[in-house]
Amino acid sequence: MNYKLEGIGKTIVFIHGLSDSLLYWEFLASNLKHDYQVLRVDLQGHGESELENEEITIETYVRDLNNLLEKLDISKVSLIGFSLGSAVALSFAAKYPSKVDSIVLMSAFYKADDALRETLTHFKNALNTSFEEFYDVILPMVLCEDVIEANKKELELLKDIGSQNANTKAYIKAVDACLNFNAEEYISEIDVPTLILASNRDEISKLDMQKELSDKIKNSELIVFDNVKHNLLVGKTNENILFILKEFL
């Protein structure tokens, strides 16, 4: 399992989303490592982490993370998860409540409802064709049109790099893990401070789902952005979220 550990102090764990890696958190990690110990991980088959030859569930990622924390002798953490990572954070907090100080959930979901199931199935079909097909499908769902238009060359370059390095088998397994995920029975038991960061333009994790999540977690706060889509860490929102995280932590 590939990871990066920086800084000294209270430990923050960053968990990325589908097809991402620990590099997703570069801006936040570089700014928070001066005040905290920051741990970023690559989930199985993502980034530089190996993919085991087995079925993957959200609990698999939870097990991997717990094993890593034990190896590093880290007993208490604040979890920050994006999309797929939010599901891992929720499950980890429910399974190991004594190890979690707080949770931040970005573009989160707690189950695959009909709308999310349709979207995930679309992703899976695209991945079965090629990474490039998946990239073209997901890009307009995670970034606003103006951002895509202003960064065409860079985004095409990222697609080319991704097509060379992507582990589509791992991504398909991750999609299946999300399709089979349902935390409805236990999320109400989570009682650590929880911050939910959402967008009212999110086409993957719909705002209604995140409002439901906030209602079910009693010690939670919901903050909604309107200038981004599923990927919240874009442009000036990076600075806004950094400020919000510092206040929350």
Sequence and secondary structure as in RCSB ss.txt:
>XXXX:A:sequence
MNYKLEGIGKTIVFIHGLSDSLLYWEFLASNLKHDYQVLRVDLQGHGESELENEEITIETYVRDLNNLLEKLDIS
KVSLIGFSLGSAVALSFAAKYPSKVDSIVLMSAFYKADDALRETLTHFKNALNTSFEEFYDVILPMVLCEDVIEA
NKKELELLKDIGSQNANTKAYIKAVDACLNFNAEEYISEIDVPTLILASNRDEISKLDMQKELSDKIKNSELIVF
DNVKHNLLVGKTNENILFILKEFL
>XXXX:A:secstr
  EEEE SSSEEEEE  TT  GGGGHHHHHHHTTTSEEEEE  TTSTT    SS   HHHHHHHHHHHHHHTT  
 EEEEEETHHHHHHHHHHHH GGGEEEEEEES  SB  HHHHHHHHHHHHHHHH HHHHHHHHHHHHS HHHHHH
THHHHHHHHHHHHHH  HHHHHHHHHHHHT B TTTGGG  S EEEEEETT SSS HHHHHHHHHHSTTEEEEEE
SS  S   STTHHHHHHHHHHHH 
